[in-house]
Amino acid sequence: VKMKTEDVCDHICKLAKKGLAPSQIGVTLRDSFGIPQVRSVTGNKILRILKANGLAPTLPEDMYFLIKKAVAIRKHLDKNRKDKD
């Protein structure tokens, strides 16, 4: 990996400001910049870098997606009342 730690941190902050989640930032860095593991380059995980720069999401990512799924299921069950097992 030819990028420096500061460059990687800058890219992470830019992507976070665009609204990407930490896992999406990791996928983008892997696919576009050839960085397999951010932790091996910077020594910190993506979320810790975001927290240090004040860009961490208010809800943890996994919790956010669980809530999103629960809302979708609730909406589906409101429309389809007979769909219960």
Distance bins in CASP14 RR format, pairs under 12 A and 6 or more apart:
PFRMAT RR
TARGET T0000
AUTHOR 0000-0000-0000
RMODE 2
METHOD distances of the structure
MODEL  1
1 7 0 0 0 0 0 1 0 0 0 0 0
1 8 0 0 0 0 1 0 0 0 0 0 0
1 29 0 0 0 0 0 1 0 0 0 0 0
1 30 0 0 0 0 0 1 0 0 0 0 0
1 33 0 0 0 0 1 0 0 0 0 0 0
1 34 1 0 0 1 0 0 0 0 0 0 0
1 35 1 0 1 0 0 0 0 0 0 0 0
1 36 1 0 0 1 0 0 0 0 0 0 0
1 37 0 0 0 0 1 0 0 0 0 0 0
1 38 0 0 0 0 1 0 0 0 0 0 0
1 39 0 0 0 0 0 1 0 0 0 0 0
1 40 1 0 0 1 0 0 0 0 0 0 0
1 41 1 0 1 0 0 0 0 0 0 0 0
1 42 0 0 0 0 0 1 0 0 0 0 0
2 8 0 0 0 0 0 1 0 0 0 0 0
2 33 0 0 0 0 1 0 0 0 0 0 0
2 34 0 0 0 0 1 0 0 0 0 0 0
2 35 0 0 0 0 1 0 0 0 0 0 0
2 41 0 0 0 0 0 1 0 0 0 0 0
3 9 0 0 0 0 1 0 0 0 0 0 0
3 10 0 0 0 0 1 0 0 0 0 0 0
3 11 1 0 0 1 0 0 0 0 0 0 0
3 12 0 0 0 0 0 1 0 0 0 0 0
3 29 0 0 0 0 1 0 0 0 0 0 0
3 32 0 0 0 0 0 1 0 0 0 0 0
3 33 1 0 0 1 0 0 0 0 0 0 0
3 34 0 0 0 0 1 0 0 0 0 0 0
3 35 1 0 0 1 0 0 0 0 0 0 0
3 36 0 0 0 0 0 1 0 0 0 0 0
3 38 0 0 0 0 0 1 0 0 0 0 0
3 40 0 0 0 0 0 1 0 0 0 0 0
3 41 1 0 0 1 0 0 0 0 0 0 0
3 42 0 0 0 0 1 0 0 0 0 0 0
4 10 0 0 0 0 1 0 0 0 0 0 0
4 11 0 0 0 0 0 1 0 0 0 0 0
4 33 0 0 0 0 0 1 0 0 0 0 0
4 35 0 0 0 0 0 1 0 0 0 0 0
4 41 0 0 0 0 1 0 0 0 0 0 0
4 42 0 0 0 0 1 0 0 0 0 0 0
5 11 0 0 0 0 0 1 0 0 0 0 0
5 12 0 0 0 0 0 1 0 0 0 0 0
5 35 0 0 0 0 0 1 0 0 0 0 0
5 38 0 0 0 0 1 0 0 0 0 0 0
5 39 0 0 0 0 0 1 0 0 0 0 0
5 40 0 0 0 0 0 1 0 0 0 0 0
5 41 1 0 0 1 0 0 0 0 0 0 0
5 42 1 0 1 0 0 0 0 0 0 0 0
5 43 1 0 0 1 0 0 0 0 0 0 0
5 44 0 0 0 0 1 0 0 0 0 0 0
5 49 0 0 0 0 1 0 0 0 0 0 0
6 12 0 0 0 0 0 1 0 0 0 0 0
6 13 0 0 0 0 0 1 0 0 0 0 0
6 41 0 0 0 0 0 1 0 0 0 0 0
6 42 0 0 0 0 1 0 0 0 0 0 0
6 49 0 0 0 0 0 1 0 0 0 0 0
7 13 0 0 0 0 0 1 0 0 0 0 0
7 14 0 0 0 0 0 1 0 0 0 0 0
7 29 0 0 0 0 0 1 0 0 0 0 0
7 33 0 0 0 0 1 0 0 0 0 0 0
7 35 0 0 0 0 1 0 0 0 0 0 0
7 38 0 0 0 0 0 1 0 0 0 0 0
7 41 0 0 0 0 1 0 0 0 0 0 0
7 42 0 0 0 0 1 0 0 0 0 0 0
8 14 0 0 0 0 0 1 0 0 0 0 0
8 15 0 0 0 0 0 1 0 0 0 0 0
8 25 0 0 0 0 0 1 0 0 0 0 0
8 26 0 0 0 0 0 1 0 0 0 0 0
8 28 0 0 0 0 0 1 0 0 0 0 0
8 29 1 0 0 1 0 0 0 0 0 0 0
8 30 0 0 0 0 0 1 0 0 0 0 0
8 33 1 0 0 1 0 0 0 0 0 0 0
8 34 0 0 0 0 0 1 0 0 0 0 0
8 35 1 0 0 1 0 0 0 0 0 0 0
8 36 0 0 0 0 0 1 0 0 0 0 0
8 37 0 0 0 0 0 1 0 0 0 0 0
8 38 1 0 0 1 0 0 0 0 0 0 0
8 39 0 0 0 0 0 1 0 0 0 0 0
8 40 0 0 0 0 0 1 0 0 0 0 0
8 41 1 0 1 0 0 0 0 0 0 0 0
8 42 1 0 1 0 0 0 0 0 0 0 0
8 43 0 0 0 0 1 0 0 0 0 0 0
8 44 0 0 0 0 1 0 0 0 0 0 0
8 45 0 0 0 0 0 1 0 0 0 0 0
8 46 0 0 0 0 1 0 0 0 0 0 0
8 49 0 0 0 0 1 0 0 0 0 0 0
9 15 0 0 0 0 0 1 0 0 0 0 0
9 16 0 0 0 0 0 1 0 0 0 0 0
9 25 0 0 0 0 0 1 0 0 0 0 0
9 29 0 0 0 0 0 1 0 0 0 0 0
9 35 0 0 0 0 0 1 0 0 0 0 0
9 38 0 0 0 0 1 0 0 0 0 0 0
9 41 0 0 0 0 1 0 0 0 0 0 0
9 42 1 0 0 1 0 0 0 0 0 0 0
9 43 0 0 0 0 0 1 0 0 0 0 0
9 44 0 0 0 0 1 0 0 0 0 0 0
9 45 0 0 0 0 0 1 0 0 0 0 0
9 46 0 0 0 0 1 0 0 0 0 0 0
9 48 0 0 0 0 0 1 0 0 0 0 0
9 49 1 0 1 0 0 0 0 0 0 0 0
9 50 0 0 0 0 1 0 0 0 0 0 0
9 52 0 0 0 0 1 0 0 0 0 0 0
9 53 1 0 0 1 0 0 0 0 0 0 0
9 55 0 0 0 0 0 1 0 0 0 0 0
10 16 0 0 0 0 0 1 0 0 0 0 0
10 17 0 0 0 0 0 1 0 0 0 0 0
10 29 0 0 0 0 0 1 0 0 0 0 0
10 33 0 0 0 0 0 1 0 0 0 0 0
10 42 0 0 0 0 0 1 0 0 0 0 0
10 49 0 0 0 0 0 1 0 0 0 0 0
10 53 0 0 0 0 1 0 0 0 0 0 0
10 55 0 0 0 0 0 1 0 0 0 0 0
11 17 0 0 0 0 0 1 0 0 0 0 0
11 18 0 0 0 0 0 1 0 0 0 0 0
11 20 0 0 0 0 0 1 0 0 0 0 0
11 25 0 0 0 0 1 0 0 0 0 0 0
11 26 0 0 0 0 1 0 0 0 0 0 0
11 28 0 0 0 0 1 0 0 0 0 0 0
11 29 1 0 0 1 0 0 0 0 0 0 0
11 30 0 0 0 0 0 1 0 0 0 0 0
11 32 0 0 0 0 1 0 0 0 0 0 0
11 33 1 0 0 1 0 0 0 0 0 0 0
11 34 0 0 0 0 0 1 0 0 0 0 0
11 35 0 0 0 0 1 0 0 0 0 0 0
11 38 0 0 0 0 1 0 0 0 0 0 0
11 41 0 0 0 0 0 1 0 0 0 0 0
11 42 0 0 0 0 0 1 0 0 0 0 0
11 46 0 0 0 0 0 1 0 0 0 0 0
11 49 0 0 0 0 0 1 0 0 0 0 0
12 18 0 0 0 0 0 1 0 0 0 0 0
12 19 0 0 0 0 0 1 0 0 0 0 0
12 20 0 0 0 0 1 0 0 0 0 0 0
12 21 0 0 0 0 0 1 0 0 0 0 0
12 22 0 0 0 0 1 0 0 0 0 0 0
12 24 0 0 0 0 0 1 0 0 0 0 0
12 25 1 0 1 0 0 0 0 0 0 0 0
12 26 0 0 0 0 1 0 0 0 0 0 0
12 28 0 0 0 0 1 0 0 0 0 0 0
12 29 1 0 0 1 0 0 0 0 0 0 0
12 33 0 0 0 0 0 1 0 0 0 0 0
12 35 0 0 0 0 1 0 0 0 0 0 0
12 38 1 0 0 1 0 0 0 0 0 0 0
12 39 0 0 0 0 0 1 0 0 0 0 0
12 41 0 0 0 0 0 1 0 0 0 0 0
12 42 0 0 0 0 1 0 0 0 0 0 0
12 44 0 0 0 0 1 0 0 0 0 0 0
12 45 0 0 0 0 0 1 0 0 0 0 0
12 46 1 0 1 0 0 0 0 0 0 0 0
12 47 0 0 0 0 1 0 0 0 0 0 0
12 48 0 0 0 0 0 1 0 0 0 0 0
12 49 1 0 1 0 0 0 0 0 0 0 0
12 50 1 0 0 1 0 0 0 0 0 0 0
12 51 0 0 0 0 0 1 0 0 0 0 0
12 52 0 0 0 0 0 1 0 0 0 0 0
12 53 0 0 0 0 1 0 0 0 0 0 0
12 54 0 0 0 0 0 1 0 0 0 0 0
12 55 0 0 0 0 1 0 0 0 0 0 0
12 56 0 0 0 0 0 1 0 0 0 0 0
13 19 0 0 0 0 0 1 0 0 0 0 0
13 20 0 0 0 0 0 1 0 0 0 0 0
13 22 0 0 0 0 0 1 0 0 0 0 0
13 25 0 0 0 0 1 0 0 0 0 0 0
13 46 0 0 0 0 0 1 0 0 0 0 0
13 49 1 0 0 1 0 0 0 0 0 0 0
13 50 1 0 0 1 0 0 0 0 0 0 0
13 51 0 0 0 0 0 1 0 0 0 0 0
13 52 0 0 0 0 1 0 0 0 0 0 0
13 53 1 0 1 0 0 0 0 0 0 0 0
13 54 0 0 0 0 1 0 0 0 0 0 0
13 55 1 0 0 1 0 0 0 0 0 0 0
13 56 0 0 0 0 0 1 0 0 0 0 0
14 20 0 0 0 0 1 0 0 0 0 0 0
14 25 0 0 0 0 1 0 0 0 0 0 0
14 28 0 0 0 0 0 1 0 0 0 0 0
14 29 0 0 0 0 0 1 0 0 0 0 0
14 32 0 0 0 0 0 1 0 0 0 0 0
14 33 0 0 0 0 0 1 0 0 0 0 0
14 49 0 0 0 0 0 1 0 0 0 0 0
14 50 0 0 0 0 0 1 0 0 0 0 0
14 53 0 0 0 0 0 1 0 0 0 0 0
14 55 0 0 0 0 0 1 0 0 0 0 0
15 21 0 0 0 0 1 0 0 0 0 0 0
15 22 0 0 0 0 1 0 0 0 0 0 0
15 23 0 0 0 0 0 1 0 0 0 0 0
15 24 1 0 0 1 0 0 0 0 0 0 0
15 25 1 0 1 0 0 0 0 0 0 0 0
15 26 0 0 0 0 1 0 0 0 0 0 0
15 27 0 0 0 0 0 1 0 0 0 0 0
15 28 1 0 1 0 0 0 0 0 0 0 0
15 29 1 0 0 1 0 0 0 0 0 0 0
15 32 0 0 0 0 1 0 0 0 0 0 0
15 33 0 0 0 0 0 1 0 0 0 0 0
15 35 0 0 0 0 0 1 0 0 0 0 0
15 38 0 0 0 0 0 1 0 0 0 0 0
15 46 0 0 0 0 1 0 0 0 0 0 0
15 49 0 0 0 0 0 1 0 0 0 0 0
15 50 0 0 0 0 1 0 0 0 0 0 0
15 53 0 0 0 0 0 1 0 0 0 0 0
15 55 0 0 0 0 1 0 0 0 0 0 0
16 22 1 0 0 1 0 0 0 0 0 0 0
16 23 0 0 0 0 0 1 0 0 0 0 0
16 24 0 0 0 0 1 0 0 0 0 0 0
16 25 1 0 0 1 0 0 0 0 0 0 0
16 26 0 0 0 0 0 1 0 0 0 0 0
16 28 0 0 0 0 0 1 0 0 0 0 0
16 29 0 0 0 0 0 1 0 0 0 0 0
16 46 0 0 0 0 1 0 0 0 0 0 0
16 47 0 0 0 0 0 1 0 0 0 0 0
16 49 0 0 0 0 1 0 0 0 0 0 0
16 50 1 0 1 0 0 0 0 0 0 0 0
16 51 0 0 0 0 0 1 0 0 0 0 0
16 52 0 0 0 0 0 1 0 0 0 0 0
16 53 1 0 0 1 0 0 0 0 0 0 0
16 54 0 0 0 0 1 0 0 0 0 0 0
16 55 1 0 1 0 0 0 0 0 0 0 0
16 56 0 0 0 0 1 0 0 0 0 0 0
16 57 0 0 0 0 1 0 0 0 0 0 0
16 61 0 0 0 0 0 1 0 0 0 0 0
17 25 0 0 0 0 0 1 0 0 0 0 0
17 50 0 0 0 0 0 1 0 0 0 0 0
17 53 0 0 0 0 1 0 0 0 0 0 0
17 54 0 0 0 0 0 1 0 0 0 0 0
17 55 1 0 0 1 0 0 0 0 0 0 0
18 24 0 0 0 0 1 0 0 0 0 0 0
18 25 0 0 0 0 1 0 0 0 0 0 0
18 28 0 0 0 0 1 0 0 0 0 0 0
18 55 0 0 0 0 0 1 0 0 0 0 0
19 25 0 0 0 0 1 0 0 0 0 0 0
19 28 0 0 0 0 0 1 0 0 0 0 0
19 50 0 0 0 0 0 1 0 0 0 0 0
19 55 0 0 0 0 1 0 0 0 0 0 0
19 57 0 0 0 0 1 0 0 0 0 0 0
19 61 0 0 0 0 0 1 0 0 0 0 0
20 26 0 0 0 0 1 0 0 0 0 0 0
20 27 0 0 0 0 1 0 0 0 0 0 0
20 28 1 0 0 1 0 0 0 0 0 0 0
20 29 0 0 0 0 0 1 0 0 0 0 0
20 32 0 0 0 0 0 1 0 0 0 0 0
20 46 0 0 0 0 0 1 0 0 0 0 0
20 50 0 0 0 0 0 1 0 0 0 0 0
20 55 0 0 0 0 0 1 0 0 0 0 0
20 57 0 0 0 0 0 1 0 0 0 0 0
20 61 0 0 0 0 0 1 0 0 0 0 0
21 27 0 0 0 0 1 0 0 0 0 0 0
21 28 0 0 0 0 0 1 0 0 0 0 0
21 46 0 0 0 0 1 0 0 0 0 0 0
21 47 0 0 0 0 1 0 0 0 0 0 0
21 50 0 0 0 0 0 1 0 0 0 0 0
21 55 0 0 0 0 0 1 0 0 0 0 0
21 56 0 0 0 0 0 1 0 0 0 0 0
21 57 1 0 0 1 0 0 0 0 0 0 0
21 59 0 0 0 0 0 1 0 0 0 0 0
21 60 0 0 0 0 0 1 0 0 0 0 0
21 61 1 0 1 0 0 0 0 0 0 0 0
21 62 0 0 0 0 0 1 0 0 0 0 0
21 63 0 0 0 0 0 1 0 0 0 0 0
21 64 1 0 0 1 0 0 0 0 0 0 0
21 65 0 0 0 0 1 0 0 0 0 0 0
21 68 0 0 0 0 0 1 0 0 0 0 0
22 28 0 0 0 0 0 1 0 0 0 0 0
22 29 0 0 0 0 0 1 0 0 0 0 0
22 38 0 0 0 0 1 0 0 0 0 0 0
22 44 0 0 0 0 0 1 0 0 0 0 0
22 45 0 0 0 0 1 0 0 0 0 0 0
22 46 1 0 1 0 0 0 0 0 0 0 0
22 47 1 0 1 0 0 0 0 0 0 0 0
22 48 0 0 0 0 1 0 0 0 0 0 0
22 49 0 0 0 0 1 0 0 0 0 0 0
22 50 1 0 0 1 0 0 0 0 0 0 0
22 51 0 0 0 0 0 1 0 0 0 0 0
22 55 0 0 0 0 1 0 0 0 0 0 0
22 56 0 0 0 0 1 0 0 0 0 0 0
22 57 1 0 0 1 0 0 0 0 0 0 0
22 59 0 0 0 0 0 1 0 0 0 0 0
22 60 0 0 0 0 1 0 0 0 0 0 0
22 61 1 0 1 0 0 0 0 0 0 0 0
22 62 0 0 0 0 0 1 0 0 0 0 0
22 64 0 0 0 0 0 1 0 0 0 0 0
23 29 0 0 0 0 0 1 0 0 0 0 0
23 30 0 0 0 0 0 1 0 0 0 0 0
23 38 0 0 0 0 0 1 0 0 0 0 0
23 45 0 0 0 0 0 1 0 0 0 0 0
23 46 0 0 0 0 1 0 0 0 0 0 0
23 47 0 0 0 0 1 0 0 0 0 0 0
23 50 0 0 0 0 0 1 0 0 0 0 0
23 57 0 0 0 0 0 1 0 0 0 0 0
23 60 0 0 0 0 0 1 0 0 0 0 0
23 61 1 0 0 1 0 0 0 0 0 0 0
23 62 0 0 0 0 1 0 0 0 0 0 0
23 64 0 0 0 0 0 1 0 0 0 0 0
23 65 0 0 0 0 1 0 0 0 0 0 0
24 30 0 0 0 0 0 1 0 0 0 0 0
24 31 0 0 0 0 0 1 0 0 0 0 0
24 32 0 0 0 0 0 1 0 0 0 0 0
24 46 0 0 0 0 1 0 0 0 0 0 0
24 57 0 0 0 0 0 1 0 0 0 0 0
24 61 0 0 0 0 1 0 0 0 0 0 0
24 65 0 0 0 0 0 1 0 0 0 0 0
25 31 0 0 0 0 0 1 0 0 0 0 0
25 32 0 0 0 0 0 1 0 0 0 0 0
25 33 0 0 0 0 0 1 0 0 0 0 0
25 35 0 0 0 0 0 1 0 0 0 0 0
25 38 0 0 0 0 1 0 0 0 0 0 0
25 45 0 0 0 0 0 1 0 0 0 0 0
25 46 1 0 1 0 0 0 0 0 0 0 0
25 47 0 0 0 0 1 0 0 0 0 0 0
25 49 0 0 0 0 1 0 0 0 0 0 0
25 50 0 0 0 0 1 0 0 0 0 0 0
25 55 0 0 0 0 0 1 0 0 0 0 0
25 56 0 0 0 0 0 1 0 0 0 0 0
25 57 0 0 0 0 0 1 0 0 0 0 0
25 61 0 0 0 0 0 1 0 0 0 0 0
26 32 0 0 0 0 1 0 0 0 0 0 0
26 33 0 0 0 0 1 0 0 0 0 0 0
26 34 0 0 0 0 0 1 0 0 0 0 0
26 35 1 0 0 1 0 0 0 0 0 0 0
26 36 0 0 0 0 1 0 0 0 0 0 0
26 37 0 0 0 0 1 0 0 0 0 0 0
26 38 1 0 0 1 0 0 0 0 0 0 0
26 39 0 0 0 0 0 1 0 0 0 0 0
26 41 0 0 0 0 0 1 0 0 0 0 0
26 42 0 0 0 0 0 1 0 0 0 0 0
26 45 0 0 0 0 0 1 0 0 0 0 0
26 46 1 0 0 1 0 0 0 0 0 0 0
26 47 0 0 0 0 0 1 0 0 0 0 0
26 49 0 0 0 0 0 1 0 0 0 0 0
26 50 0 0 0 0 0 1 0 0 0 0 0
26 61 0 0 0 0 0 1 0 0 0 0 0
27 33 0 0 0 0 0 1 0 0 0 0 0
27 34 0 0 0 0 0 1 0 0 0 0 0
27 35 0 0 0 0 0 1 0 0 0 0 0
27 36 0 0 0 0 0 1 0 0 0 0 0
27 38 0 0 0 0 0 1 0 0 0 0 0
27 46 0 0 0 0 0 1 0 0 0 0 0
28 34 0 0 0 0 0 1 0 0 0 0 0
28 35 0 0 0 0 1 0 0 0 0 0 0
28 38 0 0 0 0 0 1 0 0 0 0 0
28 46 0 0 0 0 0 1 0 0 0 0 0
29 35 1 0 1 0 0 0 0 0 0 0 0
29 36 0 0 0 0 1 0 0 0 0 0 0
29 37 0 0 0 0 1 0 0 0 0 0 0
29 38 1 0 0 1 0 0 0 0 0 0 0
29 39 0 0 0 0 0 1 0 0 0 0 0
29 40 0 0 0 0 0 1 0 0 0 0 0
29 41 0 0 0 0 1 0 0 0 0 0 0
29 42 0 0 0 0 0 1 0 0 0 0 0
29 46 0 0 0 0 1 0 0 0 0 0 0
29 49 0 0 0 0 0 1 0 0 0 0 0
30 36 1 0 0 1 0 0 0 0 0 0 0
30 37 0 0 0 0 1 0 0 0 0 0 0
30 38 0 0 0 0 1 0 0 0 0 0 0
30 40 0 0 0 0 0 1 0 0 0 0 0
30 41 0 0 0 0 0 1 0 0 0 0 0
30 46 0 0 0 0 0 1 0 0 0 0 0
33 41 0 0 0 0 1 0 0 0 0 0 0
34 40 0 0 0 0 0 1 0 0 0 0 0
34 41 0 0 0 0 0 1 0 0 0 0 0
35 41 1 0 1 0 0 0 0 0 0 0 0
35 42 0 0 0 0 1 0 0 0 0 0 0
35 46 0 0 0 0 0 1 0 0 0 0 0
37 43 0 0 0 0 1 0 0 0 0 0 0
37 44 0 0 0 0 0 1 0 0 0 0 0
37 45 0 0 0 0 1 0 0 0 0 0 0
37 46 0 0 0 0 0 1 0 0 0 0 0
38 44 1 0 0 1 0 0 0 0 0 0 0
38 45 1 0 0 1 0 0 0 0 0 0 0
38 46 1 0 1 0 0 0 0 0 0 0 0
38 47 0 0 0 0 1 0 0 0 0 0 0
38 48 0 0 0 0 1 0 0 0 0 0 0
38 49 1 0 0 1 0 0 0 0 0 0 0
38 50 0 0 0 0 0 1 0 0 0 0 0
39 45 1 0 1 0 0 0 0 0 0 0 0
39 46 0 0 0 0 1 0 0 0 0 0 0
39 47 0 0 0 0 0 1 0 0 0 0 0
39 48 0 0 0 0 1 0 0 0 0 0 0
39 49 0 0 0 0 1 0 0 0 0 0 0
41 49 0 0 0 0 0 1 0 0 0 0 0
42 48 0 0 0 0 1 0 0 0 0 0 0
42 49 1 0 0 1 0 0 0 0 0 0 0
42 50 0 0 0 0 0 1 0 0 0 0 0
42 52 0 0 0 0 0 1 0 0 0 0 0
43 49 0 0 0 0 1 0 0 0 0 0 0
43 52 0 0 0 0 0 1 0 0 0 0 0
44 50 0 0 0 0 1 0 0 0 0 0 0
44 51 0 0 0 0 1 0 0 0 0 0 0
44 52 1 0 0 1 0 0 0 0 0 0 0
44 53 0 0 0 0 0 1 0 0 0 0 0
45 51 0 0 0 0 1 0 0 0 0 0 0
45 52 0 0 0 0 0 1 0 0 0 0 0
45 56 0 0 0 0 0 1 0 0 0 0 0
46 52 0 0 0 0 0 1 0 0 0 0 0
46 53 0 0 0 0 0 1 0 0 0 0 0
46 55 0 0 0 0 0 1 0 0 0 0 0
46 56 0 0 0 0 1 0 0 0 0 0 0
46 57 0 0 0 0 0 1 0 0 0 0 0
46 61 0 0 0 0 0 1 0 0 0 0 0
47 53 0 0 0 0 0 1 0 0 0 0 0
47 54 0 0 0 0 0 1 0 0 0 0 0
47 55 0 0 0 0 1 0 0 0 0 0 0
47 56 1 0 0 1 0 0 0 0 0 0 0
47 57 0 0 0 0 1 0 0 0 0 0 0
47 60 0 0 0 0 1 0 0 0 0 0 0
47 61 0 0 0 0 1 0 0 0 0 0 0
47 62 0 0 0 0 0 1 0 0 0 0 0
48 54 0 0 0 0 0 1 0 0 0 0 0
48 55 0 0 0 0 0 1 0 0 0 0 0
48 56 0 0 0 0 1 0 0 0 0 0 0
49 55 0 0 0 0 1 0 0 0 0 0 0
49 56 0 0 0 0 1 0 0 0 0 0 0
50 56 1 0 1 0 0 0 0 0 0 0 0
50 57 1 0 0 1 0 0 0 0 0 0 0
50 58 0 0 0 0 0 1 0 0 0 0 0
50 60 0 0 0 0 0 1 0 0 0 0 0
50 61 0 0 0 0 0 1 0 0 0 0 0
51 57 0 0 0 0 1 0 0 0 0 0 0
51 58 0 0 0 0 0 1 0 0 0 0 0
51 60 0 0 0 0 0 1 0 0 0 0 0
57 63 0 0 0 0 1 0 0 0 0 0 0
57 64 1 0 0 1 0 0 0 0 0 0 0
57 65 0 0 0 0 0 1 0 0 0 0 0
58 64 0 0 0 0 1 0 0 0 0 0 0
59 65 0 0 0 0 1 0 0 0 0 0 0
59 66 0 0 0 0 1 0 0 0 0 0 0
59 67 1 0 0 1 0 0 0 0 0 0 0
59 68 0 0 0 0 0 1 0 0 0 0 0
60 66 0 0 0 0 1 0 0 0 0 0 0
60 67 0 0 0 0 0 1 0 0 0 0 0
61 67 0 0 0 0 0 1 0 0 0 0 0
61 68 0 0 0 0 0 1 0 0 0 0 0
62 68 0 0 0 0 0 1 0 0 0 0 0
62 69 0 0 0 0 0 1 0 0 0 0 0
63 69 0 0 0 0 0 1 0 0 0 0 0
63 70 0 0 0 0 0 1 0 0 0 0 0
64 70 0 0 0 0 0 1 0 0 0 0 0
64 71 0 0 0 0 0 1 0 0 0 0 0
65 71 0 0 0 0 0 1 0 0 0 0 0
65 72 0 0 0 0 0 1 0 0 0 0 0
66 72 0 0 0 0 0 1 0 0 0 0 0
66 73 0 0 0 0 0 1 0 0 0 0 0
67 73 0 0 0 0 0 1 0 0 0 0 0
67 74 0 0 0 0 0 1 0 0 0 0 0
68 74 0 0 0 0 0 1 0 0 0 0 0
68 75 0 0 0 0 0 1 0 0 0 0 0
69 75 0 0 0 0 0 1 0 0 0 0 0
69 76 0 0 0 0 0 1 0 0 0 0 0
70 76 0 0 0 0 0 1 0 0 0 0 0
70 77 0 0 0 0 0 1 0 0 0 0 0
71 77 0 0 0 0 0 1 0 0 0 0 0
71 78 0 0 0 0 0 1 0 0 0 0 0
72 78 0 0 0 0 0 1 0 0 0 0 0
72 79 0 0 0 0 0 1 0 0 0 0 0
73 79 0 0 0 0 0 1 0 0 0 0 0
73 80 0 0 0 0 0 1 0 0 0 0 0
73 83 0 0 0 0 1 0 0 0 0 0 0
73 84 0 0 0 0 0 1 0 0 0 0 0
74 80 0 0 0 0 0 1 0 0 0 0 0
74 83 0 0 0 0 0 1 0 0 0 0 0
75 83 0 0 0 0 0 1 0 0 0 0 0
76 82 0 0 0 0 0 1 0 0 0 0 0
76 83 1 0 0 1 0 0 0 0 0 0 0
76 84 0 0 0 0 0 1 0 0 0 0 0
77 83 1 0 0 1 0 0 0 0 0 0 0
77 84 1 0 0 1 0 0 0 0 0 0 0
77 85 0 0 0 0 0 1 0 0 0 0 0
78 84 0 0 0 0 0 1 0 0 0 0 0
END
